[in-house]
């Protein structure tokens, strides 16, 4: 059902605004009177002036605009304050804010005898039926949060039961209807919107801290450092959330108590001193702390204030080149030694934590052999000059290096490296008694292993690096594991004092290694070591040997194979296999034993007939392929045993308890491994 009569909504609330002032020599912008007192009348009449204001921005008041904290009053162009409708209770105080592009100010109106607004409105329905009642519904009444609003069912007066918070709920959408005595709807529901007028009950808050800004030293005046931004939970459409920024305190206050300025509206912090004062190297402390205020009500003195600390770091730029503490440095080093020989010291006024301070050293002259290197000590910034290749006193006793130093970061355009950024290093090499040096080293010779004792192998050659000292050299044997060698101490001739044996355990891969000493006549004497590698050529000086040397066979065996023999030789090919196996016929009859070749290294011994239980010694002759060949005769002990019911009895024959099968298996395994 549509209402026949419009409903009139009146909400009585109050709003607080602020006060500010500015000084001028000829004209003082703002209200000429700041505070007014009037008595509470029985009723404020619509459009009737209650007082006249006098505001002057000293610029002609162009674009003058007024704002009144109480929504039921306005300011006319002539400065008269009037009510926008007939009203009784308006509170105890209201504020009038005047603003032009050139000035703004606040005036306070104190209502003597005024009462606090309780927040009520009157719903009017001139055609309401007799006996009907008003009913209110919606959020804040019968919906959460419940019970905030209530309506007088007879008069239609809507009231607030507890304080409202605009920052929690800014508007309430209610519905009003009229009902009969039985609760049936007669008219409505009609929307009733309740707008909560903001009060300045929230101070500005800096939410994004910590606030740290950086500005390069020597930056031009007006350089932006950082931006401070505060938040005010009040209505952004009112002065309750209109913020102004200010620097309350600067620490330290040198060289100027006003190093920085903050834009009152934007919150931008900028430098206001000359670049010369913004010199990190001359500042007492390159870190400044500013206490920043944010005040609402456009910065007027009635506004609420929030504070935060802004930390500003004056960053270093490379405006000072490194300088050596002296033009010349001295160093002394023994020949042959390596490592750091001198630390070069520099001074740099820039920040030690930056590349504008860290030094980089370069050897620009005097290092053709790359015997020197220089590195930066990261803790002290010193240049550590090192010898990386041994120096030789006999070649050069003195070295002169030219060193330059630069920063890791480039210098600023108006600064350059001067003469103090280079230095000379004089290095004196001390003579040291160096040991003689064998040449070549190692020394290598090749000889047959059977050369006669006293044979000369070679004459070693060692020279003394200390050519200026004219020293003599003596030789001696240092390591000769087999005791085969001798050296003449005067001329270094090496000869044999024993037969050389390639098969010796001291020889590895046919090479014998010996060490010799060369000792000079210095005080104290110095020693050099030389290595001799003798490659021994093989000669056929080892006869082959057979294995195994014991075998068993049963006296009634049907298989008359006795054992598979293998042969080995310590010599090298061609002085080894193929081997020739024979039975030494001078002592063994042909008709009992037989030996047959299997391959180049193995042969089979067998019987031609069964023998009685006993021990037999069979001389086996094996010959290698050397020229001349080497022959070895070895007795093969054959035990003929009694074998009955899987039991082998060799006791009567005085034999070992090995079966013929076991011997054959061992022999076959050896054959397979070749």
C-alpha positions in Angstrom: 0.0 0.0 0.0 1.4 3.4 -0.9 1.3 6.2 1.7 -1.0 9.1 1.1 1.0 11.6 3.1 4.8 12.0 2.9 6.7 11.4 6.1 9.1 14.0 7.4 12.4 12.9 8.9 14.4 15.2 11.3 17.6 13.9 13.0 19.1 16.1 15.7 22.8 15.5 16.1 26.0 17.7 16.4 29.4 17.9 14.7 32.7 19.4 16.0 35.0 21.3 13.7 38.3 23.2 14.3 40.1 26.5 14.7 43.2 27.9 13.0 44.9 31.2 12.6 47.5 32.9 10.5 49.6 36.0 11.0 50.1 38.9 8.6 51.6 42.3 9.1 48.9 44.4 7.5 45.8 42.2 7.7 45.1 39.2 9.9 43.2 36.6 7.9 40.3 34.8 9.6 37.4 35.6 11.8 37.7 39.0 13.6 35.9 37.4 16.5 36.5 33.7 17.3 34.0 32.9 20.1 30.3 33.9 20.4 27.8 33.4 23.2 24.0 33.4 22.7 21.2 32.4 25.0 19.1 29.3 24.3 15.8 30.7 22.9 12.5 28.9 23.3 12.9 28.0 19.6 15.2 28.9 16.7 13.0 30.3 13.9 13.7 29.3 10.3 15.8 31.9 8.3 16.0 34.2 11.3 19.7 35.3 11.9 21.0 34.5 15.4 24.4 36.3 14.8 26.5 37.9 12.1 30.1 36.7 11.4 33.0 38.8 10.0 35.6 36.7 8.1 38.3 38.3 6.0 41.1 36.4 4.0 42.8 39.7 3.2 42.5 38.9 -0.5 38.9 39.9 -1.2 37.1 36.8 0.2 36.9 35.3 -3.3 35.2 31.8 -3.3 34.3 32.1 0.4 32.7 28.9 1.7 31.2 28.2 5.1 30.5 24.9 6.9 28.5 24.6 10.1 28.9 21.6 12.4 25.1 21.6 13.1 23.2 20.5 10.0 20.2 22.6 11.0 22.0 25.9 10.5 23.7 27.6 7.6 25.7 30.8 7.0 24.4 33.3 4.4 26.7 35.2 2.1 26.4 38.3 4.3 27.8 36.3 7.3 24.4 35.8 9.0 23.9 32.5 10.8 20.3 31.2 10.4 18.3 28.0 11.2 17.2 26.0 8.2 13.9 25.2 10.0 12.2 25.8 13.3 14.0 23.8 16.0 14.5 23.9 19.7 17.3 21.7 21.0 20.6 22.1 19.1 23.2 21.3 21.7 25.6 23.4 23.7 28.2 24.3 21.0 28.5 24.5 17.3 31.4 25.5 15.0 31.5 27.5 11.8 34.4 26.8 9.4 35.2 29.5 6.8 37.5 28.8 3.9 38.9 30.5 0.8 41.8 29.6 -1.4 43.9 32.0 0.6 42.8 31.4 4.2 40.6 29.4 6.6 39.5 29.8 10.2 37.1 28.5 12.7 34.6 30.3 15.0 32.9 28.8 18.0 29.2 29.5 19.0 28.4 28.7 22.6 24.7 28.4 23.4 24.2 29.4 27.0 21.5 27.1 28.5 21.6 24.7 25.6 21.0 21.0 26.2 22.7 17.9 24.7 20.9 16.4 21.8 19.4 13.1 22.5 18.9 12.1 18.9 15.2 12.0 18.1 12.9 12.5 15.1 9.2 12.9 14.6 7.2 10.9 12.1 4.1 13.0 11.0 1.0 11.6 9.3 -1.8 14.2 9.2 -4.3 11.7 7.8 -3.6 8.9 10.3 -6.8 7.1 11.3 -8.0 7.4 14.8 -6.8 4.5 17.0 -4.1 3.5 14.6 -0.5 3.0 15.9 3.0 3.4 14.5 5.3 0.5 14.0 9.1 0.6 13.3 11.1 -2.3 11.7 14.5 -2.8 10.1 18.2 -3.1 11.0 18.7 -1.5 14.4 15.1 -2.3 15.5 14.1 -5.9 15.1 17.3 -6.9 13.2 20.8 -7.0 14.5 22.0 -4.8 16.0 18.6 -4.9 17.7 17.1 -2.3 20.0 19.0 0.8 18.9 15.9 2.7 17.7 12.3 2.7 19.0 9.1 4.5 18.1 6.3 5.9 20.2 3.4 4.0 18.7 1.0 6.9 19.5 3.0 10.0 18.6 5.4 8.5 15.9 8.5 9.9 17.8 11.6 7.9 16.9 14.4 7.9 19.5 17.8 6.4 20.0 18.4 4.1 22.9 22.2 4.2 23.0 25.1 6.1 21.5 25.7 5.6 17.8 29.1 5.1 16.1 29.3 6.2 12.5 32.6 4.3 12.1 30.7 1.1 12.8 27.4 1.8 11.0 27.0 5.0 9.0 23.4 4.6 7.9 20.3 2.6 9.0 17.5 1.7 6.7 14.3 1.6 8.7 10.6 1.1 7.8 7.6 2.9 9.3 4.0 1.7 9.0 0.6 2.3 10.8 -1.4 -0.6 12.1 -4.9 -1.0 13.6 -5.6 -2.3 17.0 -5.2 -5.9 15.8 -1.8 -5.2 14.3 -2.9 -5.3 10.7 -1.0 -2.8 8.4 -3.1 0.2 7.4 -0.4 2.3 5.7 3.2 1.6 4.6 5.8 0.4 5.2 7.6 3.6 4.2 11.4 3.7 4.1 13.1 5.8 6.8 16.8 6.4 6.3 18.8 7.4 9.4 22.1 9.0 8.6 24.6 9.2 11.5 26.4 12.5 11.5 30.1 12.2 12.1 31.7 13.5 15.3 35.4 14.0 15.5 36.1 11.0 17.8 39.0 9.4 16.0 42.5 10.7 16.1 44.8 10.2 13.0 46.9 7.0 13.0 50.1 6.2 11.2 49.6 2.6 10.2 52.5 1.8 7.8 55.5 2.2 10.1 58.4 2.0 10.6 59.0 5.0 8.4 62.5 5.1 7.0 63.6 7.4 4.2 66.9 7.9 2.4 68.4 11.0 0.7 71.7 11.3 -1.0 74.2 13.7 0.5 74.5 17.0 -1.5 71.0 16.6 -2.9 69.4 19.9 -4.1 67.2 21.9 -1.9 63.6 20.6 -2.2 64.5 17.0 -2.8 61.7 14.7 -1.8 62.8 12.2 0.9 59.7 10.3 1.7 55.9 10.5 2.2 54.1 10.3 5.5 50.5 9.2 5.4 48.1 8.9 8.3 44.6 7.5 8.5 41.6 9.0 10.2 38.5 6.8 10.7 36.1 9.8 10.7 34.0 10.8 7.8 36.4 11.7 4.9 33.8 14.2 3.6 34.2 16.3 6.7 37.0 18.2 8.3 37.0 15.5 11.0 39.2 13.5 8.7 40.9 16.4 6.9 44.6 16.1 8.0 47.4 18.5 8.2 51.1 17.4 8.8 53.7 19.1 10.8 57.3 18.4 12.0 57.2 18.7 15.8 60.9 17.8 16.5 64.1 17.1 14.7 67.0 15.1 16.3 69.8 16.1 16.0 69.2 19.7 15.4 72.6 20.4 13.7 73.8 21.9 11.5 70.3 23.4 11.2 67.2 22.8 13.4 65.1 22.9 10.2 66.8 20.4 7.8 63.5 19.2 6.5 60.0 20.5 5.7 56.8 18.5 5.4 54.0 19.4 3.0 51.1 20.0 5.4 48.5 18.5 3.0 50.4 15.7 1.1 52.8 14.6 3.9 55.9 14.8 1.6 59.1 15.4 3.5 61.6 17.5 1.5 65.1 18.9 2.2 65.2 22.7 2.9 68.9 23.2 3.5 71.6 23.9 0.9 73.5 20.9 -0.6 76.6 22.1 1.2 75.0 21.5 4.6 73.8 18.1 3.5 77.3 16.7 3.6 77.5 13.3 5.2 81.2 13.6 6.1 80.7 16.8 8.1 77.4 15.9 9.8 77.4 15.0 13.5 75.2 12.0 12.7 74.0 11.0 9.2 70.7 9.7 10.7 67.9 12.1 11.6 64.8 11.3 13.5 61.7 13.5 13.0 58.6 13.4 15.1 55.7 14.0 12.7 52.3 15.2 13.8 49.1 14.6 11.8 46.2 16.7 13.0 42.6 16.5 11.8 40.1 19.4 11.5 42.5 20.8 8.9 45.2 21.3 11.5 43.2 23.7 13.7 44.0 23.7 17.3 40.8 21.8 18.3 41.8 18.9 16.0 43.0 15.5 17.3 46.7 14.7 16.9 48.5 11.5 16.0 52.3 11.2 15.9 54.9 8.9 14.3 58.7 8.9 14.0 60.4 9.3 10.6 64.0 8.2 10.3 66.0 9.8 7.5 69.3 8.4 6.5 71.8 10.7 4.7 73.2 8.3 2.2 76.8 8.5 1.0 77.9 9.2 -2.5 81.4 8.7 -3.7 82.6 12.2 -3.4 86.0 11.4 -1.9 88.6 9.5 -3.7 90.9 7.1 -1.7 94.4 8.4 -1.0 97.5 6.5 0.0 98.8 7.4 3.4 102.3 7.8 1.9 103.7 8.0 -1.6 106.3 5.2 -1.1 106.2 1.8 0.7 109.1 -0.5 1.4 109.0 -4.4 1.5 111.7 -7.1 2.0 111.3 -10.7 1.0 113.5 -13.7 0.9 114.0 -15.3 -2.4 111.8 -18.3 -2.9 109.3 -17.2 -0.3 105.6 -16.5 -1.1 102.8 -14.7 0.7 101.9 -11.2 1.8 105.0 -8.9 2.1 103.4 -5.5 2.8 100.0 -3.9 3.6 99.3 -0.6 1.7 97.2 1.8 3.8 94.7 4.3 2.3 92.3 6.9 3.7 88.8 7.5 2.4 86.2 9.7 4.1 83.2 8.0 2.5 80.9 5.5 4.3 82.8 2.4 5.2 79.8 0.2 4.6 79.5 1.2 0.9 81.4 0.7 -2.3 82.3 4.4 -2.2 84.8 3.5 0.6 85.8 0.0 -0.4 89.2 0.1 -2.3 90.3 -1.9 -5.4 94.0 -2.0 -6.0 95.8 -2.6 -9.3 99.5 -3.1 -10.2 100.0 -0.8 -13.2 103.7 -1.2 -13.6 106.7 -3.4 -12.6 105.1 -6.8 -12.7 105.9 -8.3 -16.1 106.4 -11.8 -14.8 103.1 -11.7 -12.8 105.1 -12.5 -9.6 103.0 -10.2 -7.5 99.3 -9.8 -6.8 97.4 -7.4 -4.6 94.1 -7.9 -2.9 91.9 -5.8 -0.6 91.6 -6.6 3.1 87.8 -6.4 3.6 88.1 -5.4 7.2 90.8 -2.7 7.0 90.5 -1.7 3.3 94.3 -2.1 3.1 96.0 -3.5 0.0 97.7 -6.8 0.7 100.6 -7.1 -1.7 101.7 -10.8 -2.1 104.4 -12.7 -3.9 102.7 -15.5 -5.9 105.7 -16.7 -7.9 109.1 -17.3 -6.1 111.6 -14.5 -6.6 115.2 -15.2 -7.6 117.9 -13.0 -6.0 120.3 -14.0 -8.7 118.0 -12.7 -11.5 116.8 -9.5 -9.8 117.5 -8.3 -6.2 115.2 -5.3 -6.5 111.7 -4.7 -7.8 109.7 -1.5 -8.1 105.9 -1.6 -8.4 103.5 1.2 -9.2 100.1 0.7 -7.5 96.9 2.6 -8.1 93.8 2.5 -5.9 90.2 3.2 -6.9 86.8 2.7 -5.3 84.4 -0.1 -6.2 81.8 2.6 -7.0 82.5 5.3 -9.6 83.3 8.8 -8.4 80.8 11.5 -8.8 81.4 13.6 -11.9 83.0 16.5 -10.2 85.6 14.4 -8.3 88.6 12.5 -9.9 91.5 10.4 -8.8 94.6 12.5 -8.1 98.3 11.8 -7.6 97.6 10.5 -4.0 95.7 7.6 -5.5 98.9 6.0 -6.7 101.9 4.8 -4.7 105.3 3.2 -5.4 106.4 0.0 -3.6 110.2 -0.8 -3.4 110.8 -4.5 -2.9 114.2 -5.8 -1.8 114.9 -9.5 -2.4 117.2 -11.2 0.2 119.7 -13.8 -0.9 119.1 -17.3 0.5 121.4 -20.3 0.2 119.4 -22.4 -2.2 119.9 -26.1 -2.6 121.5 -27.4 -5.8 119.1 -28.4 -8.6 119.5 -31.6 -10.6 118.9 -31.5 -14.3 117.1 -33.3 -15.7 114.9 -34.4 -12.8 114.0 -37.1 -12.9 117.0 -38.7 -14.6 116.2 -41.9 -16.6 118.4 -44.7 -17.9 117.7 -48.2 -19.4 119.9 -51.2 -18.7 119.8 -55.0 -18.8 119.3 -56.5 -15.4 122.3 -58.7 -15.5 125.0 -56.0 -16.2 128.2 -56.7 -14.3 129.0 -55.1 -11.0 130.8 -51.8 -11.3 129.0 -50.8 -14.5 128.6 -47.0 -14.9 124.9 -46.0 -15.3 125.3 -42.3 -15.7 126.8 -39.1 -14.3 124.4 -36.9 -12.6 124.4 -33.1 -13.1 123.4 -30.6 -10.3 123.9 -26.8 -10.4 123.9 -24.3 -7.6 121.3 -21.4 -8.2 123.5 -19.2 -6.0 125.8 -18.3 -8.9 127.3 -15.4 -7.1 128.5 -17.4 -4.1 130.8 -19.9 -6.1 130.1 -22.9 -4.0 131.2 -26.5 -4.6 128.8 -29.5 -4.7 129.1 -33.0 -3.3 126.9 -36.0 -4.0 125.6 -38.8 -1.9 123.0 -41.6 -2.1 119.8 -40.7 -0.3 117.5 -43.7 -1.0 118.7 -46.9 -2.6 116.2 -49.6 -1.4 118.0 -52.6 -2.8 121.6 -51.3 -2.0 122.6 -51.6 -5.7 124.1 -48.2 -6.4 127.1 -46.1 -5.6 127.8 -42.4 -6.5 131.1 -40.6 -6.8 130.8 -37.6 -4.3 132.9 -35.3 -6.5 131.9 -35.9 -10.1 128.5 -37.6 -9.6 129.2 -40.8 -11.5 126.7 -43.5 -10.6 127.8 -47.2 -10.9 126.6 -50.6 -9.7 127.9 -52.4 -6.6 125.5 -55.4 -7.0 123.8 -57.2 -9.7 120.5 -55.6 -10.8 117.5 -57.9 -10.7 114.3 -57.0 -12.5 112.4 -59.5 -10.5 113.4 -57.9 -7.1 110.5 -56.8 -4.9 112.1 -53.3 -5.0 111.4 -53.1 -8.7 107.9 -52.0 -9.8 106.8 -52.4 -13.4 110.5 -53.0 -14.4 111.5 -49.6 -13.0 113.9 -49.2 -10.0 113.8 -45.8 -8.2 116.7 -44.2 -6.3 117.2 -40.8 -4.9 120.5 -38.8 -4.7 121.5 -35.7 -2.8 123.5 -32.7 -4.0 124.9 -30.7 -1.1 126.6 -27.3 -1.5 129.3 -25.8 0.6 127.2 -23.0 2.1 127.0 -22.2 5.8 124.7 -23.8 6.6 124.8 -26.1 3.6 121.8 -26.4 1.3 120.6 -29.7 -0.2 118.9 -30.6 -3.4 117.3 -34.0 -4.2 117.4 -35.8 -7.6 115.5 -38.9 -8.7 117.0 -41.7 -10.9 114.6 -44.0 -12.7 116.3 -47.2 -14.0 114.3 -49.2 -16.5 115.6 -52.8 -16.3 115.4 -55.0 -19.4 114.6 -58.6 -18.8 117.1 -61.5 -19.4 116.3 -65.2 -19.0 117.7 -65.6 -15.6 114.8 -67.5 -13.9 113.9 -71.1 -14.6 110.2 -72.1 -14.6 108.7 -73.9 -11.6 105.8 -76.4 -11.6 102.8 -76.7 -9.4 101.4 -78.7 -7.6 104.2 -81.0 -6.4 102.0 -83.6 -4.7 99.2 -85.8 -6.2 97.1 -88.8 -5.2 95.5 -91.7 -7.2 93.7 -94.9 -6.1 95.4 -98.2 -6.7 92.4 -99.5 -8.5 91.4 -96.3 -10.4 89.9 -96.8 -13.8 90.9 -93.2 -14.8 94.7 -93.3 -14.8 95.0 -89.5 -15.0 97.1 -88.4 -12.0 97.4 -84.6 -12.0 97.4 -81.5 -14.2 100.7 -79.6 -13.8 101.1 -75.9 -14.4 104.3 -73.9 -14.8 105.2 -70.3 -14.0 108.2 -68.1 -14.8 109.2 -64.7 -13.2 110.8 -63.5 -16.5 109.0 -61.6 -19.2 108.0 -62.9 -22.6 109.7 -64.3 -24.7 111.7 -65.8 -21.8 108.6 -67.7 -20.4 106.1 -69.9 -22.1 105.5 -72.0 -24.1 106.9 -74.4 -21.6 108.2 -77.9 -22.4 107.2 -80.7 -19.9 109.2 -83.9 -19.7 109.7 -86.9 -17.4 113.4 -87.1 -16.5 114.0 -90.4 -18.2 117.3 -91.2 -16.4 115.5 -92.4 -13.3 111.9 -93.3 -14.4 110.9 -96.1 -16.7 108.9 -95.1 -19.8 106.3 -97.8 -19.5 104.8 -96.6 -16.1 104.3 -92.8 -16.4 103.2 -90.5 -19.2 103.1 -86.7 -19.5 101.0 -85.0 -22.2 100.9 -81.3 -23.2 97.6 -79.5 -22.6 98.6 -76.0 -23.7 101.6 -73.6 -23.4 101.6 -73.6 -19.6 100.0 -76.9 -18.5 100.5 -80.7 -19.0 98.7 -83.9 -17.8 100.6 -86.6 -15.8 99.0 -90.1 -16.1 99.7 -93.8 -15.4 100.0 -96.4 -18.0 98.8 -99.1 -15.5 97.7 -99.3 -11.9 100.3 -99.3 -9.2 100.4 -100.8 -5.8 99.7 -98.6 -2.7 102.9 -96.7 -2.2 104.7 -93.3 -2.5 106.4 -92.5 -5.8 108.7 -89.7 -6.7 108.5 -88.6 -10.4 111.1 -86.1 -11.6 109.5 -83.6 -13.9 111.7 -81.4 -16.1 110.2 -78.1 -17.4 112.0 -75.8 -19.9 111.1 -72.2 -20.9 111.4 -70.6 -24.3 114.3 -68.2 -23.6 117.5 -68.1 -25.6 119.3 -69.8 -24.1 116.5 -71.7 -22.4 116.3 -72.3 -18.6 115.4 -75.8 -17.3 114.2 -76.9 -13.8 113.7 -80.5 -12.5 111.2 -80.9 -9.7 110.1 -84.1 -8.0 106.4 -84.8 -8.2 105.3 -86.8 -5.2 102.5 -89.3 -6.2 100.7 -91.2 -3.5 98.9 -94.4 -4.6 96.2 -95.0 -2.0 93.7 -97.7 -1.2 90.2 -96.6 -2.0 87.3 -98.7 -0.8 83.7 -97.8 0.0 84.4 -94.1 -0.6 87.2 -94.2 1.9 90.7 -93.2 0.9 93.6 -94.8 2.9 97.0 -93.5 2.1 98.5 -94.2 5.6 100.3 -97.3 4.6 101.9 -95.4 1.8 102.9 -92.7 4.2 100.9 -90.3 2.0 98.9 -87.1 2.6 95.1 -87.5 2.7 94.3 -85.8 -0.6 92.1 -87.6 -3.1 93.1 -87.8 -6.7 89.8 -86.0 -7.6 90.8 -83.1 -5.3 94.2 -82.8 -6.9 92.7 -82.8 -10.4 90.1 -80.1 -9.4 92.8 -77.9 -8.1 94.9 -78.4 -11.2 91.9 -77.7 -13.5 91.1 -74.5 -11.5 94.6 -73.3 -12.0 94.4 -74.0 -15.7 91.1 -72.1 -16.0 92.6 -69.0 -14.4 95.3 -68.7 -17.1 
